[in-house]
Amino acid sequence: MPNIQSSIRRTKRTKIQTQVNRLRKSKYKSAIKKMSSYINSGKIKEAQKFMPEFHSQLMKVAKTGAITKQTASRKISRISKKIKNKK
């Protein structure tokens, strides 16, 4: 346990931020799983309807720094390509 006051505050802040990032990554992973399930089951119409929300969720997570913007863009690009090729 830290003795210095600023170290104590940073420890508390790190615990809180870890929980927040864990929640954000969970939302990110669930969005990817949902989109993948649509594509794998052949529900292209549902995947197209979910695409704007999917894009929004990934970019919100990327904006906060839980994942990088490049990772979010890569995932969106690859999913879009899969949807386009399945038509």
C-alpha positions in Angstrom: 0.0 0.0 0.0 1.4 3.4 -0.9 2.2 5.9 1.8 2.3 9.1 -0.3 -1.1 10.8 -0.7 -0.8 11.2 -4.5 0.1 7.6 -4.9 -2.9 6.6 -2.8 -5.2 8.7 -5.1 -3.6 7.2 -8.2 -4.1 3.7 -6.9 -7.8 4.4 -6.4 -8.1 6.1 -9.8 -6.4 3.1 -11.5 -8.9 0.7 -9.9 -11.8 2.7 -11.1 -10.4 3.2 -14.6 -9.6 -0.5 -14.9 -13.3 -1.3 -14.2 -14.5 1.3 -16.7 -12.1 0.0 -19.4 -13.2 -3.6 -18.7 -16.8 -2.6 -19.3 -15.9 -0.8 -22.5 -14.0 -3.7 -23.9 -16.9 -6.0 -23.0 -19.3 -3.8 -25.0 -16.8 -3.9 -27.9 -16.4 -7.6 -27.8 -20.2 -8.2 -27.6 -20.8 -6.0 -30.6 -18.2 -7.9 -32.6 -19.8 -11.2 -31.6 -23.3 -10.0 -32.5 -22.2 -8.9 -35.9 -20.2 -12.1 -36.5 -23.2 -14.2 -35.6 -25.4 -12.3 -38.1 -22.8 -12.8 -40.8 -22.1 -16.5 -40.0 -25.8 -17.4 -39.9 -26.5 -15.6 -43.2 -28.6 -12.8 -41.8 -27.2 -10.1 -44.1 -30.2 -7.8 -43.8 -29.9 -7.8 -40.0 -26.2 -7.2 -40.3 -26.7 -4.2 -42.5 -29.3 -2.7 -40.1 -26.9 -3.3 -37.2 -23.9 -1.8 -39.1 -24.4 1.9 -38.1 -24.8 1.0 -34.4 -21.8 -1.4 -34.7 -19.7 1.4 -36.1 -20.8 3.8 -33.4 -20.1 1.4 -30.6 -16.6 0.6 -31.8 -15.7 4.3 -32.4 -17.0 5.3 -28.9 -14.7 2.7 -27.4 -11.8 3.8 -29.5 -12.4 7.4 -28.7 -11.9 6.7 -25.0 -8.7 4.8 -25.6 -9.8 1.3 -24.5 -8.8 0.1 -28.0 -6.9 2.0 -30.6 -8.7 3.8 -33.4 -6.7 1.8 -36.0 -8.1 -1.5 -34.4 -11.7 -0.2 -34.5 -11.3 0.9 -38.2 -9.7 -2.4 -39.1 -12.6 -4.3 -37.5 -15.2 -2.1 -39.2 -13.5 -2.4 -42.6 -13.2 -6.2 -42.4 -16.8 -6.6 -41.3 -18.0 -4.3 -44.1 -16.0 -6.3 -46.6 -17.6 -9.6 -45.4 -21.1 -8.1 -45.7 -20.4 -6.9 -49.2 -19.0 -10.2 -50.3 -22.0 -12.2 -48.8 -24.6 -10.3 -50.8 
